[in-house]
């Protein structure tokens, strides 16, 4: 039975989230979430991924949690971008979490994503009373990918290649958290089987004598010849 993952691009619609350096949080996290969904479904077996939103629409926090609960998800991941003048990456689970499955899953994702942020601060694995991790019935984590109002962080987030790298790491972390197997690559066609041979006809003659004459001429040049009567 497939594992179900709900990825939540934070904010949206009338709520742009944090804005600075020409960026809007709602746009960045939607891209990351879409890329992560694609990497998961195309790269791993036995997983179905849903997004709480796939367009620029506004959803209440409770709607996001209810969506995941209705899907009976095995894991919920909410993507955000930080603000406040700091730098680096951090992740959150609900305040009452103390070890167990949720903490293990969060750690798997946090560690993979942090690998992408080389040169940035690891702000740690934290706990907070956040609605989307409080109201969800399954293991849930919220990720804060750098600071939109810090130039170094914002410059990193302006690169689509970097957003894809974040998403790929997030997908890898989710796969580790859920024990997903990578999809096997299609095998290459064998070079030893089903070999084909092609024949070249050099002439057709009404006279057998002419056919034999042509064959002898080809044989003198080193070719094998066959005369077939039709």
C-alpha positions in Angstrom: 0.0 0.0 0.0 1.4 3.4 -1.0 2.5 5.9 1.6 0.7 9.2 1.5 2.6 12.5 1.9 0.9 15.9 2.1 3.3 18.8 1.3 2.0 22.3 2.4 3.3 25.4 0.6 2.8 28.0 3.3 0.7 31.2 2.8 -0.8 32.0 -0.7 -3.3 34.3 -2.3 -4.0 37.4 -0.2 -1.3 36.2 2.3 2.1 36.6 0.6 4.1 35.6 3.7 7.4 37.3 4.2 8.6 39.7 1.5 12.0 41.2 0.8 14.8 41.4 -1.8 12.2 41.2 -4.6 10.9 37.8 -3.3 7.6 36.6 -1.9 7.6 33.7 0.5 4.4 32.2 -1.0 6.0 32.0 -4.5 9.2 30.3 -3.3 7.6 27.7 -1.2 5.1 26.8 -3.9 8.0 26.1 -6.3 9.9 24.0 -3.7 6.7 22.0 -2.9 5.9 21.3 -6.5 9.5 20.2 -7.2 9.5 18.0 -4.1 6.3 16.3 -5.2 7.7 15.6 -8.6 11.0 14.2 -7.2 9.1 11.9 -4.8 6.7 10.5 -7.3 9.2 10.1 -10.1 12.0 8.8 -8.0 10.5 6.5 -5.4 8.1 3.6 -5.3 5.0 3.3 -3.3 4.2 7.0 -2.6 1.4 9.3 -3.4 1.9 13.1 -2.8 -0.7 15.7 -2.4 -0.2 19.5 -2.1 -2.5 21.6 0.1 -2.4 24.2 -2.7 -1.0 24.0 -6.2 -1.8 27.5 -7.2 -1.7 31.0 -5.6 -4.7 30.6 -3.3 -5.3 31.4 0.3 -6.0 28.6 2.8 -6.6 28.9 6.6 -4.2 27.0 8.7 -7.0 24.7 9.9 -7.9 23.9 6.3 -4.4 22.7 5.6 -4.4 20.3 8.6 -7.9 19.1 7.8 -6.8 18.3 4.2 -4.0 16.2 5.5 -6.2 14.4 8.0 -8.8 13.7 5.3 -6.1 12.1 3.1 -5.0 10.0 6.1 -1.5 11.0 5.3 1.5 9.2 6.7 3.5 12.5 6.9 2.9 16.2 6.6 5.6 18.7 5.6 4.9 22.5 5.6 7.4 24.7 3.6 8.2 28.2 4.7 10.8 30.9 4.4 12.0 32.8 7.5 12.3 36.5 8.2 13.7 38.7 10.9 17.3 39.4 9.9 18.8 36.0 10.7 20.3 33.4 8.5 20.1 29.6 8.0 17.7 26.7 8.2 15.6 25.3 11.0 12.7 22.9 11.4 9.8 22.5 13.9 7.6 19.9 15.4 4.8 20.4 18.0 5.8 21.2 21.5 4.7 17.9 23.1 6.9 15.8 20.7 9.6 14.1 22.7 11.4 11.5 20.5 9.4 8.8 18.7 8.4 8.5 15.1 7.7 12.2 14.5 11.1 13.2 15.8 12.9 10.6 13.7 11.1 11.6 10.5 11.8 15.3 11.2 15.5 14.5 11.7 15.7 12.6 8.5 14.3 15.5 6.5 16.2 18.2 8.4 19.5 16.5 7.9 19.1 16.0 4.2 17.9 19.6 3.5 20.7 21.0 5.6 23.2 19.3 3.3 22.1 21.7 0.6 22.7 24.8 2.7 26.5 24.5 2.9 27.9 27.7 4.3 24.6 28.6 6.1 23.8 28.2 9.8 22.0 25.1 11.0 19.6 26.8 13.4 18.5 23.5 14.8 15.6 21.2 15.3 13.0 23.1 17.4 9.6 22.7 18.9 6.7 25.3 18.7 3.0 25.5 19.1 2.3 25.9 15.4 -1.3 25.2 14.1 -0.3 22.9 11.2 1.9 20.6 13.3 -0.6 20.8 16.2 -3.8 20.0 14.4 -2.5 17.2 12.1 -3.1 13.6 13.1 0.1 12.3 11.6 3.8 13.0 12.1 4.3 16.6 11.0 7.1 19.1 10.6 7.5 22.7 9.4 10.6 23.8 7.6 12.0 27.3 7.5 14.3 27.6 4.4 16.7 30.5 5.1 15.8 34.2 5.6 14.1 36.2 2.9 15.3 39.5 4.3 19.0 38.6 4.5 20.8 39.2 1.2 23.0 36.1 1.2 20.0 33.9 1.9 17.7 35.7 -0.6 20.4 35.5 -3.3 20.5 31.7 -2.8 16.7 31.5 -3.0 16.6 33.5 -6.3 18.2 30.5 -8.1 15.7 28.0 -9.5 18.5 25.4 -9.5 18.9 26.0 -5.8 15.2 25.6 -5.2 15.3 22.3 -7.1 18.2 21.2 -4.9 16.3 22.0 -1.8 13.3 20.1 -3.1 15.4 17.1 -4.1 16.9 16.9 -0.6 13.5 17.3 1.0 12.2 14.4 -1.1 15.2 12.3 -0.2 14.6 13.0 3.5 10.9 12.1 3.2 11.9 8.9 1.4 14.3 8.0 4.3 11.6 8.9 6.9 9.1 6.6 5.2 11.4 3.9 4.1 10.7 4.4 0.4 12.7 2.5 -2.2 14.1 4.3 -5.2 12.6 3.3 -8.6 14.7 0.9 -10.6 16.1 2.3 -13.8 15.1 0.7 -17.0 17.6 -1.9 -18.2 19.6 -1.2 -21.3 18.8 -3.2 -24.4 21.1 -6.2 -24.8 23.7 -5.9 -27.5 24.0 -9.7 -27.8 20.4 -10.7 -28.5 18.1 -10.2 -31.5 20.9 -9.2 -33.9 19.6 -8.3 -37.3 21.3 -9.0 -40.7 20.8 -7.0 -43.8 21.2 -8.3 -47.4 22.2 -6.2 -50.4 21.1 -7.4 -53.9 23.5 -6.3 -56.6 21.4 -7.3 -59.6 18.6 -9.3 -61.2 19.2 -11.1 -64.5 16.9 -12.9 -67.0 19.9 -14.9 -68.1 21.6 -17.4 -65.8 24.8 -16.8 -67.8 24.8 -13.1 -67.0 24.0 -13.8 -63.3 27.0 -16.2 -63.1 29.3 -13.7 -64.9 28.3 -11.0 -62.4 28.8 -13.3 -59.4 32.3 -14.2 -60.6 33.2 -10.6 -61.0 32.1 -9.9 -57.4 34.0 -12.9 -56.1 37.2 -11.6 -57.7 36.7 -8.5 -55.6 36.4 -10.6 -52.4 32.7 -10.7 -52.0 30.6 -13.8 -51.2 27.9 -14.4 -53.8 24.7 -16.4 -54.0 22.5 -16.9 -57.0 18.9 -17.4 -56.1 16.3 -18.4 -58.7 12.9 -16.8 -58.3 
